[in-house]
Amino acid sequence: MERGGELPTTSQLTPDEITQVFDSVLSSGRDLLHIEFSSGLSGSYNNVKLVADEMRVKYPDRKVFVVDSLCASLGLGLLVDYAVNMRDAGKHIDETAKWVEANKLGLNHWFTVDSLGHLRRGGRVTGATAFVGSLLHIKPVLNVNYEGHLIPREKEQGRKRALKCLVEKMEEYIFNPEGQHIFISHGDDLEAAENLASMVKEKFPKTGDIMIAPLGAVIGAHAGPGTIALFFMGKSR
């Protein structure tokens, strides 16, 4: 782990791994809607498409839908949450897949990182920018764009200002906040995540539940400890 001095690496899903999961669902007589991690950040989507085509031939009586979410982390999680709620409400898989495809680009991801070093290693900022930013305590604010790429948007001086900027972005982009579920993820910084949740509730008292969860291993490997991310449904990204 990063805090222990080791730098983790990640790899995309293999066709064999995908086939095992798809087979287990389709062989049981169920249809399948797979919402995949952004193709702008991983090649896994291409492998998923190839396997899905094979599964449609192998199981001609089953429906197989694959959606490139163009989302990551709990942005993908929130999109899946919408789909699960539609399923539980009795919506047909065709309708659910169509809704996910039509609404995925409204799923907002806004986040800040504690260290620019991880973004430098991933090619998101230059070495000089990372060095100067660290000296000046610059905390970048990024989002995921329409192509599913991570894009630096703002530069804030200090952690407090960066968290405030996340709420300001939510105020600018959120659509129909009343009752909307909000997701927040953090890289081993629960206190900052809870602070952000309080700021969101103060600004949007009529939103629904706010779920807080740790970053997953894949995003954590690229964003690093101290990352704080805010996810909601907006009118645009």
Secondary structure by P-SEA (a helix, b strand, c coil): cccccbbbbbbcccaaaaaaaaaaaaaabbbbbbbbccccccaaaaaaaaaaaaaaaacccbbbbbbcccccaaaaaaaaaaaaaaaaacccaaaaaaaaaacccccccccccccaaaaaaaccccaaaaaaaaaabbbbbbbbcccbbbbbccccccaaaaaaaaaaaaaacccccccbbbbbbbcccaaaaaaaaaaaaaacccccbbbbbcccaaaaaaccccbbbbbbbcccc
